[in-house]
Amino acid sequence: MDRALEEIEFLALSANRVAVLETLREHPCTRRELAERTDASQPTLGRVLRDLTERHWVTHDGERYTTTATGEMVAAEFTDLRETLETELRLREVMAWLPTDTMTFDLRRLRDATITRPSQTRPDAPVQRALELLWDANEVRIFSHAFNGRSLDVLQRRIADHEGRFEGVFSPAAVEALADDAPLRRQLQDLLAADDAEVRLYDGSIPVAVTLADDVVHLMLRDEGGLLRAGIDTDDEAAVAWARETHAAYWEHATPLDLDALD
């Protein structure tokens, strides 16, 4: 086996080694402090410290243990690797439907994202999550290939009550579906008549369904057949910046919606 892989295995096979190395990376500790912070027994701690010291990852000044320069480097890289794999494990269940071709930010930014999946008792859970974000937001931006009636209802009510601002960019097909339904068309007309709302049409493909509610990005994830599979949202700064920039790009090349022109 490659020696580097052997060292990775050495760390990965012992949660105590990882805990000690990461703890010492944060600040020097006495052996007693290490035991308290890692919950490792004294015999285990003795073996771990001996192994790490032999690799020159940890040093001892007679009172406290601390990481060496190489120990700090190994701890940092291993922590990054573990966080990457933790993120991958969380995203694995929805990875097939994530629009990664259009997402220009690092996927590791989704490490703490909220993933909402349909269930037998809550088949519309992803939609409900999106609606919750809409109700709570002061400023909403959307760029999407779809615009469902429930979202329209929430937006129209909030704008009518002067509780926020809305800027939406949609594909023509998304708006045509609403315009063909008389009650939804009236709601859409009311929304367009408001001073704090504007809807534009983008003459082209919008391959994603993204809502930016204040500083939270929500993506609706569907499979190739259009079946709703999940929703994912995050307040990560990089993801929010991506959503703002992408919305602005669609917005710039879109035209104000004229319902009469759709007929």
C-alpha positions as a Markdown table, in Angstrom:
| # | Residue | x | y | z |
|---|---|---|---|---|
| 1 | Met | 0.0 | 0.0 | 0.0 |
| 2 | Asp | 1.1 | 3.6 | -0.7 |
| 3 | Arg | 2.7 | 5.0 | 2.5 |
| 4 | Ala | 0.5 | 8.1 | 2.3 |
| 5 | Leu | -2.6 | 5.8 | 2.2 |
| 6 | Glu | -1.2 | 3.9 | 5.2 |
| 7 | Glu | -1.0 | 7.1 | 7.2 |
| 8 | Ile | -4.6 | 8.0 | 6.2 |
| 9 | Glu | -5.7 | 4.6 | 7.4 |
| 10 | Phe | -3.7 | 5.0 | 10.6 |
| 11 | Leu | -5.8 | 8.1 | 11.4 |
| 12 | Ala | -9.1 | 7.0 | 10.0 |
| 13 | Leu | -9.2 | 3.8 | 12.0 |
| 14 | Ser | -9.0 | 5.6 | 15.3 |
| 15 | Ala | -11.5 | 8.2 | 16.4 |
| 16 | Asn | -9.2 | 8.9 | 19.4 |
| 17 | Arg | -6.2 | 9.7 | 17.2 |
| 18 | Val | -8.3 | 12.2 | 15.2 |
| 19 | Ala | -9.8 | 13.7 | 18.4 |
| 20 | Val | -6.4 | 14.2 | 20.0 |
| 21 | Leu | -4.8 | 15.7 | 16.9 |
| 22 | Glu | -7.7 | 18.0 | 16.3 |
| 23 | Thr | -7.8 | 19.1 | 19.9 |
| 24 | Leu | -4.1 | 19.9 | 20.1 |
| 25 | Arg | -4.4 | 21.7 | 16.8 |
| 26 | Glu | -6.8 | 24.1 | 18.5 |
| 27 | His | -4.6 | 24.7 | 21.6 |
| 28 | Pro | -1.9 | 23.0 | 23.7 |
| 29 | Cys | -3.2 | 20.7 | 26.4 |
| 30 | Thr | -2.0 | 18.8 | 29.4 |
| 31 | Arg | -2.7 | 15.1 | 29.4 |
| 32 | Arg | -5.4 | 15.6 | 31.9 |
| 33 | Glu | -7.1 | 18.3 | 29.8 |
| 34 | Leu | -6.8 | 16.0 | 26.7 |
| 35 | Ala | -8.6 | 13.2 | 28.6 |
| 36 | Glu | -11.4 | 15.6 | 29.6 |
| 37 | Arg | -11.8 | 17.0 | 26.1 |
| 38 | Thr | -11.6 | 13.7 | 24.2 |
| 39 | Asp | -13.1 | 11.3 | 26.7 |
| 40 | Ala | -10.3 | 8.9 | 26.0 |
| 41 | Ser | -9.0 | 6.7 | 28.8 |
| 42 | Gln | -5.5 | 7.2 | 30.2 |
| 43 | Pro | -4.2 | 4.0 | 28.7 |
| 44 | Thr | -5.7 | 4.8 | 25.3 |
| 45 | Leu | -4.4 | 8.4 | 25.5 |
| 46 | Gly | -0.9 | 7.1 | 26.3 |
| 47 | Arg | -0.9 | 4.9 | 23.2 |
| 48 | Val | -2.3 | 7.7 | 21.0 |
| 49 | Leu | 0.2 | 10.3 | 22.2 |
| 50 | Arg | 3.1 | 7.9 | 21.8 |
| 51 | Asp | 2.0 | 7.1 | 18.2 |
| 52 | Leu | 1.6 | 10.8 | 17.3 |
| 53 | Thr | 4.9 | 11.7 | 18.9 |
| 54 | Glu | 6.7 | 9.0 | 16.9 |
| 55 | Arg | 5.4 | 10.6 | 13.7 |
| 56 | His | 6.5 | 14.0 | 14.9 |
| 57 | Trp | 3.0 | 15.3 | 14.7 |
| 58 | Val | 2.9 | 16.1 | 18.4 |
| 59 | Thr | 5.5 | 17.4 | 20.8 |
| 60 | His | 5.7 | 17.7 | 24.6 |
| 61 | Asp | 7.4 | 20.5 | 26.5 |
| 62 | Gly | 7.2 | 18.8 | 29.8 |
| 63 | Glu | 3.8 | 20.1 | 30.7 |
| 64 | Arg | 1.7 | 20.4 | 27.6 |
| 65 | Tyr | 1.3 | 18.7 | 24.4 |
| 66 | Thr | 0.9 | 20.6 | 21.1 |
| 67 | Thr | 1.0 | 19.9 | 17.4 |
| 68 | Thr | 4.1 | 20.4 | 15.4 |
| 69 | Ala | 4.0 | 22.2 | 12.0 |
| 70 | Thr | 3.5 | 18.9 | 10.2 |
| 71 | Gly | 1.0 | 17.7 | 12.7 |
| 72 | Glu | -1.0 | 20.9 | 12.3 |
| 73 | Met | -0.9 | 20.4 | 8.5 |
| 74 | Val | -2.1 | 16.8 | 8.7 |
| 75 | Ala | -4.9 | 17.7 | 11.1 |
| 76 | Ala | -6.1 | 20.5 | 8.9 |
| 77 | Glu | -6.1 | 18.4 | 5.8 |
| 78 | Phe | -7.8 | 15.4 | 7.5 |
| 79 | Thr | -10.4 | 17.7 | 8.9 |
| 80 | Asp | -11.1 | 19.1 | 5.4 |
| 81 | Leu | -11.3 | 15.6 | 4.0 |
| 82 | Arg | -13.7 | 14.5 | 6.7 |
| 83 | Glu | -15.9 | 17.5 | 6.2 |
| 84 | Thr | -15.9 | 16.9 | 2.5 |
| 85 | Leu | -17.1 | 13.3 | 3.0 |
| 86 | Glu | -19.7 | 14.4 | 5.5 |
| 87 | Thr | -21.1 | 16.8 | 3.0 |
| 88 | Glu | -21.0 | 14.1 | 0.2 |
| 89 | Leu | -22.9 | 11.7 | 2.5 |
| 90 | Arg | -25.6 | 14.3 | 3.1 |
| 91 | Leu | -25.9 | 15.2 | -0.6 |
| 92 | Arg | -25.7 | 11.7 | -1.9 |
| 93 | Glu | -29.5 | 11.2 | -1.5 |
| 94 | Val | -30.2 | 14.2 | -3.8 |
| 95 | Met | -27.1 | 14.3 | -5.9 |
| 96 | Ala | -28.8 | 12.9 | -9.0 |
| 97 | Trp | -31.1 | 15.9 | -9.1 |
| 98 | Leu | -28.8 | 18.8 | -8.1 |
| 99 | Pro | -28.2 | 21.2 | -11.0 |
| 100 | Thr | -24.4 | 21.1 | -10.6 |
| 101 | Asp | -23.8 | 22.3 | -14.2 |
| 102 | Thr | -25.2 | 25.7 | -13.2 |
| 103 | Met | -23.9 | 25.9 | -9.6 |
| 104 | Thr | -20.6 | 27.7 | -9.8 |
| 105 | Phe | -19.9 | 27.5 | -6.0 |
| 106 | Asp | -18.1 | 24.8 | -4.1 |
| 107 | Leu | -20.5 | 22.0 | -3.2 |
| 108 | Arg | -18.9 | 21.8 | 0.2 |
| 109 | Arg | -20.8 | 25.1 | 0.9 |
| 110 | Leu | -23.9 | 22.9 | 1.2 |
| 111 | Arg | -22.5 | 21.1 | 4.2 |
| 112 | Asp | -25.1 | 22.6 | 6.6 |
| 113 | Ala | -27.9 | 22.9 | 4.0 |
| 114 | Thr | -31.5 | 21.9 | 4.9 |
| 115 | Ile | -32.7 | 19.0 | 2.7 |
| 116 | Thr | -36.4 | 18.4 | 2.6 |
| 117 | Arg | -37.7 | 15.2 | 1.0 |
| 118 | Pro | -41.3 | 14.2 | 0.3 |
| 119 | Ser | -42.7 | 11.5 | 2.6 |
| 120 | Gln | -45.8 | 9.4 | 2.7 |
| 121 | Thr | -47.3 | 11.7 | 5.4 |
| 122 | Arg | -45.9 | 14.9 | 3.8 |
| 123 | Pro | -45.7 | 14.4 | 0.0 |
| 124 | Asp | -45.5 | 18.1 | -0.5 |
| 125 | Ala | -42.8 | 18.8 | 2.2 |
| 126 | Pro | -40.4 | 20.5 | -0.2 |
| 127 | Val | -43.1 | 22.9 | -1.4 |
| 128 | Gln | -44.2 | 23.6 | 2.1 |
| 129 | Arg | -40.6 | 24.5 | 3.0 |
| 130 | Ala | -40.4 | 26.9 | 0.1 |
| 131 | Leu | -43.7 | 28.5 | 1.1 |
| 132 | Glu | -42.4 | 29.0 | 4.7 |
| 133 | Leu | -39.4 | 30.9 | 3.3 |
| 134 | Leu | -41.7 | 33.1 | 1.2 |
| 135 | Trp | -43.9 | 34.0 | 4.1 |
| 136 | Asp | -40.9 | 35.0 | 6.3 |
| 137 | Ala | -39.0 | 37.0 | 3.6 |
| 138 | Asn | -39.0 | 40.7 | 3.0 |
| 139 | Glu | -37.3 | 40.4 | -0.3 |
| 140 | Val | -37.9 | 37.6 | -2.8 |
| 141 | Arg | -36.1 | 36.9 | -6.0 |
| 142 | Ile | -36.9 | 33.8 | -8.2 |
| 143 | Phe | -35.5 | 32.5 | -11.4 |
| 144 | Ser | -37.3 | 29.3 | -12.5 |
| 145 | His | -38.7 | 27.2 | -15.2 |
| 146 | Ala | -41.9 | 26.8 | -13.1 |
| 147 | Phe | -44.2 | 29.0 | -11.1 |
| 148 | Asn | -46.8 | 27.1 | -9.0 |
| 149 | Gly | -50.1 | 28.5 | -7.9 |
| 150 | Arg | -49.3 | 28.2 | -4.2 |
| 151 | Ser | -46.2 | 30.3 | -4.4 |
| 152 | Leu | -48.1 | 32.8 | -6.5 |
| 153 | Asp | -50.8 | 33.0 | -3.8 |
| 154 | Val | -48.3 | 33.6 | -1.0 |
| 155 | Leu | -46.5 | 36.3 | -3.0 |
| 156 | Gln | -49.6 | 38.1 | -4.1 |
| 157 | Arg | -51.0 | 38.2 | -0.5 |
| 158 | Arg | -47.7 | 39.5 | 1.0 |
| 159 | Ile | -47.3 | 42.1 | -1.7 |
| 160 | Ala | -50.9 | 43.2 | -1.4 |
| 161 | Asp | -50.3 | 43.7 | 2.3 |
| 162 | His | -47.1 | 45.7 | 1.5 |
| 163 | Glu | -44.9 | 43.1 | 3.2 |
| 164 | Gly | -42.0 | 42.9 | 0.9 |
| 165 | Arg | -40.7 | 43.1 | -2.6 |
| 166 | Phe | -40.7 | 40.4 | -5.4 |
| 167 | Glu | -38.7 | 40.1 | -8.6 |
| 168 | Gly | -39.3 | 37.0 | -10.6 |
| 169 | Val | -37.8 | 35.7 | -13.9 |
| 170 | Phe | -39.5 | 32.8 | -15.5 |
| 171 | Ser | -39.6 | 30.9 | -18.8 |
| 172 | Pro | -42.6 | 31.6 | -20.9 |
| 173 | Ala | -44.0 | 28.1 | -20.3 |
| 174 | Ala | -44.1 | 28.7 | -16.6 |
| 175 | Val | -46.2 | 31.8 | -16.9 |
| 176 | Glu | -48.4 | 30.4 | -19.6 |
| 177 | Ala | -49.5 | 27.6 | -17.3 |
| 178 | Leu | -50.8 | 30.2 | -14.8 |
| 179 | Ala | -52.3 | 32.4 | -17.4 |
| 180 | Asp | -54.4 | 29.6 | -18.7 |
| 181 | Asp | -56.1 | 29.2 | -15.3 |
| 182 | Ala | -58.6 | 32.0 | -14.8 |
| 183 | Pro | -58.3 | 32.4 | -10.9 |
| 184 | Leu | -54.5 | 32.2 | -11.1 |
| 185 | Arg | -54.4 | 34.7 | -14.0 |
| 186 | Arg | -56.3 | 37.2 | -11.8 |
| 187 | Gln | -53.9 | 36.7 | -9.0 |
| 188 | Leu | -51.0 | 37.2 | -11.4 |
| 189 | Gln | -52.6 | 40.4 | -12.7 |
| 190 | Asp | -52.9 | 41.6 | -9.1 |
| 191 | Leu | -49.3 | 40.9 | -8.5 |
| 192 | Leu | -48.2 | 42.6 | -11.6 |
| 193 | Ala | -50.2 | 45.7 | -10.7 |
| 194 | Ala | -48.4 | 46.1 | -7.4 |
| 195 | Asp | -45.6 | 48.6 | -7.1 |
| 196 | Asp | -43.4 | 46.2 | -5.2 |
| 197 | Ala | -43.5 | 43.4 | -7.6 |
| 198 | Glu | -42.2 | 42.8 | -11.1 |
| 199 | Val | -42.2 | 39.6 | -13.3 |
| 200 | Arg | -40.1 | 39.2 | -16.4 |
| 201 | Leu | -39.9 | 36.5 | -19.0 |
| 202 | Tyr | -36.6 | 35.0 | -20.2 |
| 203 | Asp | -36.7 | 33.9 | -23.8 |
| 204 | Gly | -34.7 | 30.8 | -23.3 |
| 205 | Ser | -34.2 | 27.8 | -21.0 |
| 206 | Ile | -34.0 | 28.3 | -17.2 |
| 207 | Pro | -32.8 | 24.8 | -16.1 |
| 208 | Val | -33.2 | 25.5 | -12.4 |
| 209 | Ala | -36.0 | 26.5 | -9.9 |
| 210 | Val | -34.3 | 28.8 | -7.4 |
| 211 | Thr | -35.9 | 31.1 | -4.8 |
| 212 | Leu | -33.8 | 33.6 | -2.9 |
| 213 | Ala | -35.8 | 34.6 | 0.2 |
| 214 | Asp | -33.7 | 37.4 | 1.8 |
| 215 | Asp | -30.5 | 35.6 | 2.5 |
| 216 | Val | -31.7 | 32.0 | 2.0 |
| 217 | Val | -31.3 | 30.1 | -1.2 |
| 218 | His | -33.9 | 27.4 | -2.0 |
| 219 | Leu | -33.6 | 25.0 | -4.9 |
| 220 | Met | -36.5 | 22.7 | -5.9 |
| 221 | Leu | -35.1 | 19.5 | -7.2 |
| 222 | Arg | -37.0 | 17.4 | -9.8 |
| 223 | Asp | -36.0 | 14.3 | -11.8 |
| 224 | Glu | -35.9 | 14.1 | -15.6 |
| 225 | Gly | -39.6 | 13.2 | -15.6 |
| 226 | Gly | -40.5 | 16.4 | -13.6 |
| 227 | Leu | -41.3 | 14.5 | -10.4 |
| 228 | Leu | -40.5 | 16.5 | -7.3 |
| 229 | Arg | -37.7 | 14.8 | -5.4 |
| 230 | Ala | -36.5 | 17.2 | -2.8 |
| 231 | Gly | -35.8 | 20.8 | -1.8 |
| 232 | Ile | -32.6 | 22.1 | -0.5 |
| 233 | Asp | -31.9 | 25.5 | 1.1 |
| 234 | Thr | -28.9 | 27.2 | 2.6 |
| 235 | Asp | -27.8 | 30.6 | 3.9 |
| 236 | Asp | -24.2 | 30.1 | 2.9 |
| 237 | Glu | -22.7 | 33.3 | 1.6 |
| 238 | Ala | -21.2 | 31.7 | -1.5 |
| 239 | Ala | -24.5 | 30.1 | -2.5 |
| 240 | Val | -26.4 | 33.3 | -1.8 |
| 241 | Ala | -23.9 | 35.3 | -4.0 |
| 242 | Trp | -24.4 | 32.7 | -6.8 |
| 243 | Ala | -28.1 | 33.1 | -6.6 |
| 244 | Arg | -28.0 | 36.9 | -6.7 |
| 245 | Glu | -25.6 | 36.9 | -9.6 |
| 246 | Thr | -27.5 | 34.4 | -11.6 |
| 247 | His | -30.8 | 36.1 | -11.0 |
| 248 | Ala | -29.3 | 39.4 | -12.1 |
| 249 | Ala | -28.0 | 37.8 | -15.3 |
| 250 | Tyr | -31.4 | 36.4 | -16.2 |
| 251 | Trp | -33.1 | 39.7 | -15.1 |
| 252 | Glu | -30.9 | 41.7 | -17.4 |
| 253 | His | -31.8 | 39.7 | -20.5 |
| 254 | Ala | -35.5 | 39.3 | -19.7 |
| 255 | Thr | -38.4 | 41.5 | -20.6 |
| 256 | Pro | -41.4 | 42.7 | -18.5 |
| 257 | Leu | -44.3 | 40.3 | -18.5 |
| 258 | Asp | -47.3 | 41.4 | -20.6 |
| 259 | Leu | -50.1 | 38.9 | -20.0 |
| 260 | Asp | -52.1 | 40.2 | -23.0 |
| 261 | Ala | -49.1 | 39.3 | -25.3 |
| 262 | Leu | -49.3 | 35.7 | -24.1 |
| 263 | Asp | -52.9 | 35.3 | -25.5 |
